[in-house]
Amino acid sequence: MIWLLNRTHSEAAHQAAQDLHRFALSEGIECRILEQGSEPSAEDMMIVLGGDGTLIQAARRFAHLGLRMVAINLGRLGYITSF
């Protein structure tokens, strides 16, 4: 399963998450947008849409799972998410 986590107060990140979600579903890929109360498992993957702060928060929140994460920089600085 692929989880999408977007920066909370960013319309661009929210729209990107919606677009990726629709695309994944159209390709038959199991995908969910992370919401309050949902919890990925260690076998899942997460795409983080935002900046460094969003990625750091996600890494801290899900460190206990060893979750694989891919970051897409939609923030302002991008020291970590610049790739």
C-alpha positions as a printed NumPy array, in Angstrom:
array([[  0.   ,   0.   ,   0.   ],
       [  1.167,   3.513,  -0.776],
       [  0.236,   6.254,   1.666],
       [  0.214,   9.926,   0.739],
       [  0.991,  12.537,   3.373],
       [  0.728,  16.185,   2.409],
       [  1.703,  19.395,   4.17 ],
       [ -1.29 ,  20.479,   6.211],
       [ -1.706,  24.123,   5.242],
       [ -0.675,  23.917,   1.604],
       [ -3.25 ,  23.91 ,  -1.168],
       [ -0.573,  22.853,  -3.678],
       [  0.411,  19.832,  -1.558],
       [ -3.237,  18.918,  -0.988],
       [ -3.976,  19.095,  -4.724],
       [ -0.854,  17.076,  -5.563],
       [ -1.954,  14.367,  -3.098],
       [ -5.424,  14.255,  -4.67 ],
       [ -3.924,  14.006,  -8.171],
       [ -1.487,  11.241,  -7.176],
       [ -4.277,   9.36 ,  -5.415],
       [ -6.5  ,   9.452,  -8.505],
       [ -3.615,   8.398, -10.749],
       [ -2.6  ,   5.482,  -8.498],
       [ -6.162,   4.195,  -8.322],
       [ -6.54 ,   4.475, -12.112],
       [ -3.424,   2.282, -12.456],
       [ -4.744,  -0.296,  -9.993],
       [ -2.302,   0.693,  -7.241],
       [ -3.579,   0.483,  -3.683],
       [ -3.221,   4.01 ,  -2.334],
       [ -4.633,   6.081,   0.531],
       [ -4.276,   9.627,   1.728],
       [ -3.186,   9.629,   5.366],
       [ -5.898,  10.986,   7.615],
       [ -6.402,  11.326,  11.351],
       [ -6.515,   7.891,  12.936],
       [ -5.104,   5.958,   9.975],
       [ -1.891,   4.036,  10.497],
       [  0.364,   2.476,   7.859],
       [  2.119,  -0.824,   8.456],
       [  5.811,  -1.642,   8.109],
       [  5.258,  -3.21 ,   4.656],
       [  3.81 ,   0.021,   3.255],
       [  5.445,   2.981,   1.548],
       [  4.769,   6.677,   2.051],
       [  5.04 ,   9.581,  -0.361],
       [  5.492,  12.826,   1.565],
       [  4.359,  15.976,  -0.25 ],
       [  5.688,  19.119,   1.381],
       [  8.977,  20.454,   2.581],
       [ 11.676,  19.448,   5.013],
       [  9.411,  20.016,   8.016],
       [  6.739,  17.697,   6.66 ],
       [  9.327,  14.996,   5.946],
       [ 10.919,  15.313,   9.402],
       [  7.519,  15.115,  11.102],
       [  6.601,  12.017,   9.084],
       [  9.964,  10.367,   9.821],
       [  9.546,  10.986,  13.547],
       [  5.926,   9.875,  13.604],
       [  6.537,   6.599,  11.762],
       [ 10.137,   5.804,  12.786],
       [  8.957,   2.836,  14.846],
       [  7.675,   1.187,  11.639],
       [ 10.829,   1.593,   9.548],
       [  8.525,   2.854,   6.811],
       [ 10.026,   3.554,   3.379],
       [  9.484,   7.196,   2.407],
       [  9.854,   9.215,  -0.75 ],
       [  9.697,  13.007,  -0.505],
       [  8.433,  15.425,  -3.132],
       [  9.543,  18.964,  -2.332],
       [  6.641,  21.395,  -2.321],
       [  8.102,  23.51 ,   0.485],
       [ 10.194,  26.649,   0.554],
       [ 13.725,  25.504,   1.529],
       [ 14.273,  21.915,   0.465],
       [ 17.615,  20.998,   2.027],
       [ 16.489,  17.417,   2.636],
       [ 13.794,  17.116,  -0.015],
       [ 15.798,  18.716,  -2.823],
       [ 16.189,  15.502,  -4.832]])
